[in-house]
Amino acid sequence: MASVLERITRLWPRSGPLSTINGQRVLLGVVVMILAAVPLAIRTVPIGLEEGTPAPRTYRATRPVQFIDQEATDALRQAASDAVSPVYVFDSQAQSEARRSVVEFFSSALSMKTSFSEDTTAQIGFMTDRYASRVDTETIEAVLALDDVSIETAARNTEALVGGILSARILEGDLADARNQLVQSADLIPLSLGERYVVIAVGTAFLEPTQVIDEAATTRARAEASDRVSPIVVLKQQGENIVEKGDIVTARDIEIVRSLGGLEQGVDAQSVIAGIALMWLLIVAVGGYLQRFVQPVWLRFRDLLIMSVLLLGMMYLTRGTALLAPEISPYVMPVPLAAILATLLVGPTAGILMTLLTTVAGLLLGFSGGVQVVATLLASAAAVVVMANISQRSHLFYAAAVVVGLVGVVAFGASLASGSAMRTALPSGAFGSLGGLITAILTLGMLPFFEYIFGVTTDIRLLELGSPSHPLLRRLMTEAPGTYSHSVMTGNLAETAAEAIDANPVLARVGAYFHDVGKIRRPGFFVENQAGGDNPHDTTSPTLSALIITAHVREGVELAREYRLPKEIVDIIRQHHGTSMVAYFYDKASRNGETVLDSDFRYSGERPSSPEAALVMLADSVEAAVRSISKPTPPKIEEAIRKVVAAKMADHQLDDADLTLADIERIIQVYARMLASVYHPRIEYPEAELRKEQHAGQRKQPSGA
């Protein structure tokens, strides 16, 4: 039966860019990127929750959350920084600079007296212009009023006093004491009244602190003091009120609500664009990875479509949950669902890639953060490992139970890792188990839906088809028992060979079970069902016999569709003889002298297009060939198998099966070993030996081989 996807693709354009597989991939990628941008652009606003206004309802923490009060933390850090005193360093150049400045000052005064000896106004003007920032006009006039000898005396004593005082470590606040020291020292020197005045006035003007602030060291010390202040952490336990109805909402309240449920106040265009760009880059990167390293998935458009639907479904589910139930615990979300379904429907590699996609998408949607991201990755990846080897639908229940416990443990551990107490971590673990249960239920419910919509034949579905209780296999068992026995043997051969060449062993075995169901229509015309009776081909023309024999492929396809077998099984039925020749009846017709056309004695099916179909073809042919050997031995069996395989290759039946020469050699070895163990020679026991054997069995003694 055609899947829903196959019915839709029949409406697809038969020409133009969209008719090619590359055009379809490009279109799918564009559609996925556009649809993925929608939930990233939609931002949830806590309606009525605005800073400075009363809260419209009570907001409670849905899970334990630690929130740093940044405002209070910044205030404490600023206080700690301000409390650090400046770091001072001794300026070794201060003394020499001050002495040089004193000498330059008095030298300038002497020079002015020489240059403008008669113009006192010019002397004062020049000195004032040059030194007004440091020495007042009154002092300059007093210096210029001295004679040259007195100026030199004042200069010598001022330099000595300033140099002596500045040899000590003087802070800005110590300048008053330094000036008093200079006055006291000047009083001890025999100077005239004018000289004393000048020494004190000029010396005081040129005294400076020798201890200066080390800006870099001060900044570093204050930064260290600020860093030593631990952040003020606000811990909200699960169920604790964040803001009660009617209370004035603060900025901190809004931040806590946002961190809990991914609520975002308003729309930040820059963050929206960045999030969409990151998601697009990730989608392109995953597509490139599939193209380069996972060719089977890349080449199968159906698998790309499944992964796209799962990604978009997860993103819209996450955003919808944030809109409709913003207070829900993130651990309740069925986070591993997309990865599990991708594993069951496409394969483990697709499951791991889906884990990456959904985790990053959840992070960009604002629903997870910090430890929750790690928990999401761990839970999804572990679920992929658990589900990767599911071979029966009943095993899904056991795997689901493992997922329930697994997600619960991960949630419990993540809660503890985030700093929550045990009394809050236990509810988180319970929420995680609930989320795992929801994931398991959705997996069991959605898997058949995806199988039907996309026409996916999972190993679980194949194993159900391969059960002897299947109606078509029961018909084959009762109406053509010889064919059924041959099909079971063919299935065992194909399955073992598939394992040896890394093909799908379940598909090979189940396909072999059904490959000859067309013989139900005329079972007596096939030798395995004749049980030593008359052979109707003895009285039938070779051409008609060939038509009857080759018709079982077409009739098998009809029965497969009637019983709604999946496309993979139908393909194996159609391809298990390829376009090979019915050699026996061709030779018989040639010997009878009939006009023989090659096309009248060939199957009208298709050559095997998959390794599994080729394995069934070879297993079918070699099992029949070995069964016809009168006295089979391992060398004879291997020789017969090699002849069959060589004939198929010479007839180009394996050209489309994607098998290497190494694969074919491994297939031959597997078939030879298994058929030799089945068709080995038997020991014939004489009558007396048989009686002895029976007596030995009665005495519970070991019997002979």
C-alpha positions as CSV (number, residue, x, y, z in Angstrom):
1,M,0.0,0.0,0.0
2,A,1.3,3.4,-0.9
3,S,2.2,5.7,2.0
4,V,0.8,9.2,2.3
5,L,4.1,10.6,1.3
6,E,4.1,8.5,-1.9
7,R,0.6,9.7,-2.8
8,I,1.7,13.3,-2.3
9,T,4.8,12.9,-4.4
10,R,2.7,11.8,-7.3
11,L,1.5,15.4,-7.5
12,W,5.1,16.7,-7.7
13,P,6.2,18.4,-10.9
14,R,7.7,16.0,-13.4
15,S,9.9,18.6,-15.0
16,G,11.8,21.7,-14.0
17,P,14.2,22.3,-11.1
18,L,11.9,20.8,-8.5
19,S,11.7,17.5,-10.3
20,T,15.4,16.8,-9.4
21,I,16.5,15.4,-6.1
22,N,18.9,18.4,-5.6
23,G,16.1,20.9,-6.3
24,Q,13.9,19.1,-3.8
25,R,16.6,19.2,-1.1
26,V,17.1,22.9,-1.7
27,L,13.4,23.6,-1.4
28,L,13.2,21.5,1.8
29,G,16.1,23.4,3.3
30,V,14.6,26.8,2.5
31,V,11.2,25.8,3.9
32,V,12.8,24.4,7.1
33,M,14.9,27.5,7.6
34,I,11.8,29.8,7.2
35,L,9.6,27.7,9.5
36,A,12.4,27.4,12.1
37,A,12.7,31.2,12.2
38,V,9.0,31.6,13.3
39,P,9.2,30.3,16.8
40,L,12.6,32.0,17.3
41,A,11.0,35.3,16.3
42,I,8.0,34.9,18.6
43,R,8.7,36.2,22.1
44,T,6.6,35.5,25.1
45,V,5.7,38.6,27.2
46,P,4.5,38.2,30.8
47,I,1.2,40.0,30.3
48,G,0.7,42.6,33.0
49,L,4.1,41.9,34.6
50,E,5.7,45.3,34.3
51,E,8.2,47.0,36.6
52,G,6.7,49.4,39.0
53,T,3.1,48.1,38.6
54,P,1.1,45.6,40.7
55,A,1.4,42.0,39.7
56,P,-1.9,40.7,38.1
57,R,-1.4,37.3,39.7
58,T,0.9,35.4,41.9
59,Y,4.0,33.9,40.2
60,R,5.6,30.8,41.8
61,A,8.8,29.1,41.0
62,T,8.1,25.9,39.0
63,R,11.6,24.6,39.8
64,P,14.5,25.6,42.1
65,V,16.3,28.6,40.7
66,Q,19.3,30.5,41.8
67,F,19.3,34.1,40.8
68,I,22.1,36.6,41.3
69,D,20.9,40.0,42.6
70,Q,23.1,42.0,40.4
71,E,22.1,45.4,41.7
72,A,22.9,44.5,45.3
73,T,26.0,42.7,44.3
74,D,27.3,45.7,42.4
75,A,26.6,48.0,45.3
76,L,28.6,45.8,47.7
77,R,31.5,45.5,45.2
78,Q,31.6,49.3,44.8
79,A,31.6,49.8,48.6
80,A,34.5,47.3,48.9
81,S,36.4,49.1,46.1
82,D,35.9,52.5,47.6
83,A,37.1,51.3,51.0
84,V,40.6,50.5,49.6
85,S,43.0,53.4,50.3
86,P,45.2,54.6,47.4
87,V,48.5,52.9,46.9
88,Y,51.4,55.3,47.1
89,V,54.9,55.0,45.7
90,F,58.0,57.2,46.6
91,D,58.8,59.6,43.8
92,S,62.6,59.5,43.7
93,Q,62.7,62.3,41.2
94,A,60.6,64.8,43.3
95,Q,63.6,66.1,45.3
96,S,65.9,66.7,42.4
97,E,63.1,68.3,40.4
98,A,62.2,70.6,43.2
99,R,65.9,71.7,43.7
100,R,66.3,72.2,40.0
101,S,63.1,74.4,39.9
102,V,64.4,76.5,42.8
103,V,67.7,77.1,41.1
104,E,66.0,78.0,37.9
105,F,63.7,80.4,39.7
106,F,66.5,82.4,41.3
107,S,68.6,82.2,38.2
108,S,65.8,83.7,36.2
109,A,65.4,86.5,38.8
110,L,69.2,87.4,38.5
111,S,69.0,87.3,34.7
112,M,66.0,89.7,34.7
113,K,67.8,92.1,37.1
114,T,70.7,92.1,34.6
115,S,68.7,92.4,31.5
116,F,66.2,94.9,32.7
117,S,68.3,96.7,35.4
118,E,66.3,99.9,35.1
119,D,62.8,98.6,34.4
120,T,61.4,96.9,37.5
121,T,58.0,96.6,35.9
122,A,59.5,94.5,33.1
123,Q,61.3,92.3,35.6
124,I,58.2,91.6,37.5
125,G,56.1,91.1,34.4
126,F,58.5,88.5,33.0
127,M,58.7,86.6,36.2
128,T,55.0,86.7,36.8
129,D,54.2,85.4,33.3
130,R,56.6,82.5,33.9
131,Y,56.0,81.5,37.5
132,A,52.6,82.9,38.4
133,S,51.2,79.4,38.6
134,R,53.5,78.5,41.5
135,V,54.9,81.8,43.0
136,D,52.6,84.7,43.9
137,T,53.4,88.3,42.7
138,E,54.3,89.5,46.2
139,T,57.0,86.9,46.6
140,I,58.4,87.7,43.1
141,E,58.6,91.4,44.0
142,A,60.3,90.6,47.3
143,V,63.0,88.5,45.4
144,L,63.6,91.2,42.8
145,A,63.9,93.8,45.6
146,L,67.0,92.0,46.9
147,D,70.5,92.7,45.6
148,D,72.3,90.0,43.7
149,V,74.3,88.7,46.7
150,S,71.2,88.4,48.8
151,I,69.4,86.6,45.9
152,E,72.3,84.1,45.7
153,T,72.2,83.6,49.5
154,A,68.5,83.0,49.4
155,A,68.8,80.7,46.5
156,R,71.5,78.6,48.2
157,N,69.6,78.3,51.5
158,T,66.2,77.6,49.8
159,E,67.7,74.8,47.7
160,A,69.3,73.3,50.8
161,L,66.2,73.4,52.9
162,V,63.9,72.1,50.1
163,G,66.2,69.3,49.3
164,G,66.6,68.3,52.9
165,I,62.8,68.3,53.6
166,L,62.0,66.4,50.4
167,S,64.4,63.6,51.2
168,A,61.7,62.2,53.4
169,R,58.4,60.5,52.3
170,I,55.7,63.2,52.2
171,L,52.1,62.7,51.4
172,E,49.7,65.3,50.2
173,G,48.3,65.7,53.7
174,D,51.8,66.1,55.1
175,L,52.6,69.3,53.2
176,A,51.5,71.6,56.1
177,D,54.0,69.9,58.4
178,A,56.7,70.2,55.8
179,R,56.1,73.9,55.4
180,N,56.3,74.4,59.2
181,Q,59.5,72.5,59.2
182,L,60.9,74.7,56.5
183,V,60.0,77.9,58.6
184,Q,61.6,76.5,61.7
185,S,64.7,75.6,59.8
186,A,64.9,79.0,58.2
187,D,64.7,80.6,61.6
188,L,68.0,78.9,62.5
189,I,69.9,80.4,59.6
190,P,71.5,83.9,60.0
191,L,69.6,85.7,57.3
192,S,68.3,89.2,56.8
193,L,64.7,89.9,57.2
194,G,64.2,90.1,53.4
195,E,66.3,87.0,52.8
196,R,64.4,85.0,55.4
197,Y,61.1,86.0,53.9
198,V,62.2,85.0,50.4
199,V,63.6,81.6,51.6
200,I,60.4,80.8,53.3
201,A,58.0,82.0,50.6
202,V,59.9,80.4,47.7
203,G,60.7,77.2,49.5
204,T,57.1,76.8,50.6
205,A,56.0,77.3,46.9
206,F,58.3,74.5,45.6
207,L,57.5,71.9,48.3
208,E,55.6,68.9,46.8
209,P,54.6,65.5,48.0
210,T,57.2,62.8,47.4
211,Q,54.6,60.0,47.9
212,V,52.4,59.9,44.7
213,I,49.4,57.6,44.0
214,D,50.2,54.5,41.9
215,E,47.1,54.5,39.7
216,A,47.7,51.0,38.3
217,A,48.3,49.5,41.7
218,T,45.4,51.3,43.2
219,T,43.1,50.2,40.4
220,R,44.3,46.6,40.8
221,A,43.9,46.6,44.5
222,R,40.4,48.0,44.3
223,A,39.5,45.4,41.6
224,E,40.8,42.6,43.8
225,A,38.7,43.9,46.7
226,S,35.7,44.1,44.4
227,D,36.3,40.5,43.1
228,R,36.5,39.2,46.6
229,V,32.9,40.1,47.2
230,S,30.8,37.0,46.5
231,P,27.7,37.6,44.4
232,I,24.5,37.9,46.3
233,V,22.5,34.8,45.3
234,V,18.8,34.7,45.6
235,L,17.5,31.1,45.9
236,K,13.9,30.4,45.1
237,Q,12.7,27.0,46.0
238,Q,10.2,25.1,43.9
239,G,6.7,26.5,44.8
240,E,8.1,29.6,46.5
241,N,6.4,32.9,45.6
242,I,8.4,35.1,43.3
243,V,5.9,38.0,43.4
244,E,2.4,37.9,44.9
245,K,-0.7,39.3,43.4
246,G,-0.9,43.0,44.1
247,D,2.8,43.4,45.0
248,I,4.8,46.0,43.1
249,V,6.8,44.3,40.5
250,T,10.6,44.9,40.5
251,A,13.2,44.3,37.8
252,R,14.5,41.3,39.8
253,D,11.0,39.7,39.8
254,I,10.8,40.0,36.0
255,E,14.3,38.5,35.6
256,I,13.4,35.5,37.8
257,V,10.2,34.8,35.9
258,R,12.1,35.1,32.6
259,S,14.8,32.7,33.8
260,L,12.2,30.1,34.9
261,G,10.0,30.0,31.8
262,G,12.0,31.6,29.0
263,L,9.7,34.7,29.3
264,E,11.2,37.6,27.5
265,Q,10.2,41.2,28.1
266,G,9.5,42.7,24.7
267,V,11.3,41.9,21.4
268,D,15.0,42.4,21.0
269,A,15.5,42.5,17.2
270,Q,19.3,42.0,17.6
271,S,18.9,38.8,19.7
272,V,16.2,37.5,17.4
273,I,18.3,38.0,14.3
274,A,21.3,36.4,16.0
275,G,19.3,33.4,17.1
276,I,17.8,32.8,13.7
277,A,21.3,33.2,12.1
278,L,22.8,30.6,14.5
279,M,19.9,28.2,13.9
280,W,20.3,28.5,10.1
281,L,24.0,27.9,10.3
282,L,23.4,24.8,12.4
283,I,20.9,23.5,9.9
284,V,23.3,24.1,7.0
285,A,26.1,22.4,8.9
286,V,24.1,19.3,9.7
287,G,23.1,19.1,6.0
288,G,26.7,19.3,5.0
289,Y,27.6,16.6,7.5
290,L,24.9,14.3,6.1
291,Q,26.0,15.0,2.5
292,R,29.7,14.2,3.3
293,F,29.5,11.5,5.9
294,V,26.0,9.9,6.0
295,Q,25.2,9.4,2.3
296,P,22.4,6.9,2.8
297,V,20.4,9.5,4.7
298,W,21.4,12.3,2.4
299,L,20.3,10.4,-0.7
300,R,16.9,9.4,0.8
301,F,14.7,12.5,0.6
302,R,12.2,10.8,2.9
303,D,14.7,10.6,5.8
304,L,15.6,14.3,5.3
305,L,11.9,15.1,5.5
306,I,11.4,13.1,8.7
307,M,14.3,14.8,10.4
308,S,12.9,18.2,9.3
309,V,9.5,17.4,10.7
310,L,10.9,16.3,14.0
311,L,13.0,19.4,14.4
312,L,10.2,21.8,13.6
313,G,7.8,19.8,15.7
314,M,10.1,20.1,18.7
315,M,10.6,23.8,18.2
316,Y,6.9,24.6,17.9
317,L,6.1,22.4,20.9
318,T,8.7,24.2,23.0
319,R,7.5,27.6,22.0
320,G,3.8,26.6,22.4
321,T,4.6,25.3,25.9
322,A,6.3,28.6,26.9
323,L,3.2,30.5,25.6
324,L,0.5,28.4,27.2
325,A,2.2,27.0,30.3
326,P,5.1,29.3,31.2
327,E,5.5,27.9,34.7
328,I,5.9,24.3,33.6
329,S,9.1,22.5,34.7
330,P,11.5,22.0,31.8
331,Y,12.1,18.4,33.0
332,V,8.4,17.6,32.1
333,M,9.1,18.4,28.5
334,P,9.5,15.3,26.2
335,V,13.0,16.4,25.3
336,P,14.4,13.1,23.9
337,L,11.3,12.4,21.8
338,A,12.7,13.8,18.5
339,A,16.0,12.0,18.9
340,I,14.3,8.7,19.7
341,L,12.0,8.9,16.8
342,A,14.9,9.8,14.5
343,T,16.8,6.8,15.8
344,L,13.9,4.4,15.2
345,L,12.9,5.8,11.8
346,V,16.2,6.8,10.3
347,G,19.1,5.5,12.4
348,P,21.3,6.2,15.4
349,T,23.4,8.8,13.5
350,A,20.3,10.7,12.7
351,G,19.3,10.4,16.4
352,I,22.6,12.0,17.6
353,L,22.3,14.8,15.0
354,M,18.7,15.4,16.1
355,T,20.0,15.6,19.7
356,L,22.3,18.3,18.7
357,L,19.7,20.2,16.7
358,T,17.0,20.1,19.4
359,T,19.3,21.0,22.2
360,V,20.6,24.1,20.5
361,A,17.1,25.0,19.3
362,G,15.9,24.7,22.9
363,L,18.7,26.9,24.1
364,L,17.9,29.5,21.5
365,L,14.3,29.4,22.4
366,G,15.2,30.2,25.9
367,F,13.7,27.1,27.5
368,S,16.9,25.7,28.8
369,G,20.0,27.1,30.3
370,G,23.1,26.1,32.1
371,V,22.8,22.7,33.7
372,Q,19.6,22.0,31.9
373,V,21.4,22.1,28.5
374,V,23.8,19.4,29.7
375,A,20.9,17.4,31.1
376,T,19.1,17.7,27.7
377,L,22.1,16.5,25.8
378,L,22.8,13.6,28.3
379,A,19.1,12.4,28.4
380,S,18.7,12.5,24.6
381,A,22.0,10.9,23.8
382,A,21.4,8.1,26.3
383,A,17.9,7.6,24.9
384,V,19.4,7.2,21.4
385,V,21.7,4.5,22.7
386,V,18.9,2.7,24.5
387,M,16.6,2.8,21.4
388,A,19.3,2.1,18.8
389,N,19.1,-1.7,19.0
390,I,15.4,-2.2,19.5
391,S,14.3,-5.2,17.4
392,Q,10.8,-5.9,18.6
393,R,7.9,-3.6,19.4
394,S,7.4,-5.3,22.7
395,H,11.0,-4.3,23.6
396,L,9.9,-0.7,23.3
397,F,8.1,-1.0,26.6
398,Y,11.3,-2.1,28.4
399,A,13.3,0.6,26.6
400,A,10.6,3.1,27.5
401,A,10.9,2.1,31.2
402,V,14.7,2.7,31.0
403,V,14.1,6.1,29.4
404,V,11.7,7.0,32.2
405,G,14.2,6.1,34.9
406,L,17.1,7.7,32.9
407,V,15.4,11.1,32.5
408,G,14.4,11.0,36.2
409,V,18.0,10.4,37.3
410,V,19.4,13.0,34.9
411,A,16.9,15.6,36.2
412,F,17.7,14.7,39.8
413,G,21.4,15.0,39.1
414,A,21.0,18.3,37.2
415,S,19.0,19.8,40.1
416,L,21.7,18.9,42.6
417,A,24.4,20.2,40.3
418,S,22.6,23.5,40.1
419,G,22.9,23.9,43.8
420,S,19.5,22.8,44.9
421,A,18.9,21.0,48.2
422,M,17.9,17.4,48.3
423,R,14.2,18.3,49.1
424,T,14.0,20.2,45.9
425,A,16.1,17.8,43.8
426,L,13.8,14.9,44.5
427,P,10.7,16.7,43.0
428,S,12.9,17.6,40.0
429,G,13.7,13.9,39.6
430,A,10.0,13.1,39.8
431,F,9.2,15.7,37.1
432,G,12.0,14.2,35.0
433,S,10.4,10.7,35.3
434,L,7.1,12.2,34.3
435,G,8.8,13.7,31.3
436,G,10.3,10.4,30.5
437,L,6.9,8.7,30.8
438,I,5.4,11.3,28.5
439,T,8.3,10.7,26.0
440,A,7.7,7.0,26.1
441,I,4.0,7.3,25.6
442,L,4.4,9.7,22.7
443,T,7.0,7.4,21.1
444,L,4.8,4.4,21.2
445,G,1.9,6.4,19.9
446,M,3.7,8.4,17.2
447,L,5.9,5.7,15.8
448,P,3.1,3.9,13.8
449,F,1.9,7.3,12.6
450,F,5.3,8.1,11.2
451,E,5.6,4.7,9.7
452,Y,2.3,5.1,7.9
453,I,2.7,8.7,6.8
454,F,6.3,8.4,5.5
455,G,6.1,4.7,4.5
456,V,9.0,3.8,6.8
457,T,9.6,0.1,7.4
458,T,11.4,-0.1,10.7
459,D,13.1,-3.2,12.0
460,I,10.3,-3.5,14.5
461,R,7.7,-3.6,11.7
462,L,9.8,-6.1,9.8
463,L,10.0,-8.5,12.7
464,E,6.2,-8.3,13.1
465,L,5.9,-9.2,9.4
466,G,8.3,-12.1,9.8
467,S,6.3,-13.8,12.5
468,P,4.9,-17.2,11.4
469,S,1.5,-15.9,12.5
470,H,1.3,-13.5,9.6
471,P,-1.6,-14.4,7.4
472,L,0.4,-14.6,4.2
473,L,3.1,-16.7,5.8
474,R,0.5,-19.0,7.3
475,R,-1.0,-19.5,3.8
476,L,2.5,-20.2,2.4
477,M,3.1,-22.7,5.2
478,T,-0.1,-24.6,4.6
479,E,-0.6,-24.3,0.8
480,A,3.1,-24.6,-0.2
481,P,5.0,-26.2,2.7
482,G,8.0,-27.0,0.6
483,T,8.3,-23.5,-0.5
484,Y,7.9,-22.3,3.1
485,S,10.7,-24.6,4.3
486,H,12.9,-23.3,1.4
487,S,12.1,-19.7,2.3
488,V,13.0,-20.2,5.9
489,M,16.4,-21.7,4.9
490,T,16.9,-18.8,2.4
491,G,16.1,-16.3,5.2
492,N,18.7,-17.8,7.5
493,L,21.3,-17.7,4.7
494,A,20.5,-14.1,3.7
495,E,20.4,-12.9,7.3
496,T,23.8,-14.3,8.2
497,A,25.4,-12.9,5.0
498,A,23.8,-9.5,5.7
499,E,25.5,-9.4,9.1
500,A,28.8,-10.3,7.4
501,I,28.7,-7.4,4.9
502,D,26.9,-4.8,7.2
503,A,23.6,-4.9,5.3
504,N,20.2,-5.0,7.1
505,P,19.9,-8.6,8.4
506,V,16.3,-8.2,9.5
507,L,15.2,-6.9,6.0
508,A,17.1,-9.7,4.3
509,R,15.6,-12.4,6.4
510,V,12.0,-11.2,6.3
511,G,12.3,-10.4,2.6
512,A,13.5,-14.0,2.0
513,Y,10.4,-15.3,3.9
514,F,8.1,-13.6,1.4
515,H,10.2,-13.8,-1.7
516,D,8.3,-16.9,-3.1
517,V,4.8,-16.2,-1.9
518,G,3.7,-16.1,-5.5
519,K,4.0,-19.9,-5.6
520,I,0.9,-20.1,-3.5
521,R,-1.1,-19.7,-6.7
522,R,0.3,-22.9,-8.3
523,P,2.3,-24.7,-5.7
524,G,2.3,-28.1,-7.5
525,F,4.3,-26.6,-10.4
526,F,7.4,-26.2,-8.2
527,V,9.5,-29.1,-7.3
528,E,9.8,-28.5,-3.6
529,N,6.1,-28.9,-3.2
530,Q,5.7,-32.1,-5.3
531,A,6.9,-34.5,-2.6
532,G,8.0,-37.1,-5.1
533,G,4.7,-37.0,-7.0
534,D,4.0,-36.4,-10.6
535,N,5.7,-33.4,-12.2
536,P,3.1,-31.4,-14.3
537,H,6.0,-30.0,-16.3
538,D,6.5,-33.4,-17.9
539,T,3.3,-32.9,-19.9
540,T,3.7,-29.1,-20.4
541,S,5.6,-27.4,-23.2
542,P,8.8,-25.7,-22.1
543,T,7.5,-22.3,-23.1
544,L,4.3,-22.6,-21.0
545,S,6.3,-24.1,-18.1
546,A,8.6,-21.0,-18.3
547,L,5.6,-18.7,-18.2
548,I,4.2,-20.5,-15.2
549,I,7.5,-20.4,-13.3
550,T,8.2,-16.7,-14.1
551,A,4.7,-15.7,-13.2
552,H,5.3,-16.4,-9.5
553,V,7.2,-13.1,-9.3
554,R,4.4,-11.0,-10.6
555,E,1.8,-13.0,-8.6
556,G,4.0,-12.6,-5.5
557,V,4.0,-8.8,-6.0
558,E,0.2,-8.8,-6.3
559,L,-0.2,-10.9,-3.1
560,A,2.3,-8.6,-1.3
561,R,0.2,-5.5,-2.2
562,E,-3.0,-7.3,-1.3
563,Y,-1.6,-8.0,2.2
564,R,-0.1,-4.4,2.4
565,L,3.5,-5.5,2.7
566,P,5.9,-2.5,2.7
567,K,7.7,-1.4,-0.4
568,E,11.1,-2.8,0.7
569,I,9.6,-6.3,0.8
570,V,7.7,-5.9,-2.5
571,D,11.0,-4.8,-4.1
572,I,12.7,-8.0,-2.9
573,I,9.9,-10.1,-4.2
574,R,10.1,-8.3,-7.6
575,Q,13.9,-8.4,-7.8
576,H,14.8,-11.8,-6.3
577,H,15.2,-13.4,-9.8
578,G,16.1,-10.2,-11.6
579,T,16.0,-10.6,-15.3
580,S,17.7,-14.0,-15.2
581,M,16.9,-16.9,-17.5
582,V,14.9,-20.1,-16.6
583,A,17.8,-22.2,-18.0
584,Y,16.2,-25.7,-17.5
585,F,13.2,-25.0,-19.8
586,Y,15.3,-23.0,-22.2
587,D,17.6,-26.0,-22.7
588,K,14.6,-28.4,-22.9
589,A,13.0,-26.2,-25.6
590,S,16.3,-26.1,-27.5
591,R,16.6,-29.9,-27.4
592,N,13.0,-30.3,-28.7
593,G,13.9,-28.4,-31.8
594,E,11.5,-25.5,-31.0
595,T,12.2,-21.9,-32.1
596,V,13.6,-20.4,-29.0
597,L,13.6,-16.7,-28.1
598,D,15.8,-15.7,-25.2
599,S,13.2,-13.2,-23.9
600,D,10.5,-16.0,-23.6
601,F,12.6,-17.7,-20.9
602,R,13.6,-14.7,-18.8
603,Y,12.0,-13.2,-15.7
604,S,10.4,-9.8,-16.4
605,G,11.3,-8.4,-13.0
606,E,14.0,-5.9,-12.0
607,R,17.6,-6.5,-11.2
608,P,18.4,-6.3,-7.4
609,S,18.8,-2.6,-6.4
610,S,19.9,-3.2,-2.8
611,P,22.3,-5.5,-1.0
612,E,19.4,-7.3,0.7
613,A,17.6,-8.1,-2.5
614,A,20.9,-9.4,-4.0
615,L,21.5,-11.6,-0.9
616,V,18.0,-13.1,-1.3
617,M,18.6,-13.8,-5.0
618,L,21.9,-15.6,-4.3
619,A,20.6,-17.4,-1.3
620,D,17.5,-18.6,-3.2
621,S,19.7,-19.9,-6.1
622,V,22.5,-21.5,-4.1
623,E,20.1,-23.3,-1.7
624,A,18.3,-24.9,-4.7
625,A,21.6,-25.7,-6.4
626,V,23.2,-27.3,-3.4
627,R,19.9,-29.3,-2.6
628,S,20.2,-30.9,-6.0
629,I,23.8,-32.3,-5.4
630,S,23.5,-36.1,-4.9
631,K,26.4,-36.5,-2.5
632,P,27.2,-33.1,-1.1
633,T,30.6,-32.4,0.4
634,P,32.0,-29.1,1.5
635,P,34.2,-28.7,-1.6
636,K,31.3,-29.6,-3.9
637,I,29.0,-27.2,-2.1
638,E,31.5,-24.3,-2.4
639,E,32.1,-25.1,-6.0
640,A,28.4,-25.1,-6.8
641,I,27.9,-21.8,-4.9
642,R,30.8,-20.2,-6.8
643,K,29.3,-21.3,-10.1
644,V,25.9,-19.8,-9.3
645,V,27.4,-16.5,-8.2
646,A,29.7,-16.3,-11.2
647,A,26.7,-17.0,-13.5
648,K,24.7,-14.2,-11.8
649,M,27.6,-11.8,-12.2
650,A,28.2,-12.8,-15.8
651,D,24.5,-12.1,-16.5
652,H,24.9,-8.6,-14.9
653,Q,22.2,-9.4,-12.3
654,L,24.3,-7.8,-9.5
655,D,25.3,-4.6,-11.2
656,D,22.9,-2.4,-9.3
657,A,23.2,-4.1,-5.9
658,D,26.0,-2.0,-4.5
659,L,28.2,-5.0,-3.6
660,T,32.0,-5.1,-3.7
661,L,34.0,-8.1,-4.7
662,A,35.0,-8.4,-1.1
663,D,31.4,-8.5,-0.1
664,I,30.7,-11.2,-2.7
665,E,33.6,-13.3,-1.4
666,R,32.3,-13.0,2.2
667,I,28.8,-14.0,1.0
668,I,30.2,-17.1,-0.7
669,Q,32.1,-18.1,2.4
670,V,29.0,-17.7,4.6
671,Y,26.7,-19.6,2.3
672,A,29.3,-22.4,1.9
673,R,29.8,-22.8,5.6
674,M,26.0,-22.8,6.4
675,L,25.0,-25.1,3.6
676,A,27.8,-27.5,4.4
677,S,26.5,-27.8,7.9
678,V,23.0,-28.6,6.6
679,Y,23.7,-30.9,3.7
680,H,26.6,-32.9,5.1
681,P,26.7,-36.7,4.4
682,R,24.9,-38.9,6.9
683,I,26.3,-42.1,8.5
684,E,24.2,-45.2,7.6
685,Y,23.8,-47.4,10.7
686,P,23.2,-51.3,10.2
687,E,20.1,-52.8,11.9
688,A,22.0,-54.3,14.8
689,E,23.7,-50.9,15.4
690,L,20.3,-49.3,15.4
691,R,19.0,-51.7,18.0
692,K,22.0,-51.1,20.1
693,E,21.4,-47.4,19.7
694,Q,17.8,-47.8,20.9
695,H,18.9,-49.8,24.0
696,A,21.6,-47.2,24.8
697,G,18.9,-44.5,24.7
698,Q,16.7,-46.5,27.0
699,R,19.6,-46.8,29.5
700,K,20.1,-43.0,29.2
701,Q,23.5,-43.6,27.6
702,P,24.9,-41.2,25.1
703,S,24.0,-42.1,21.5
704,G,26.4,-42.0,18.5
705,A,26.8,-39.0,16.2
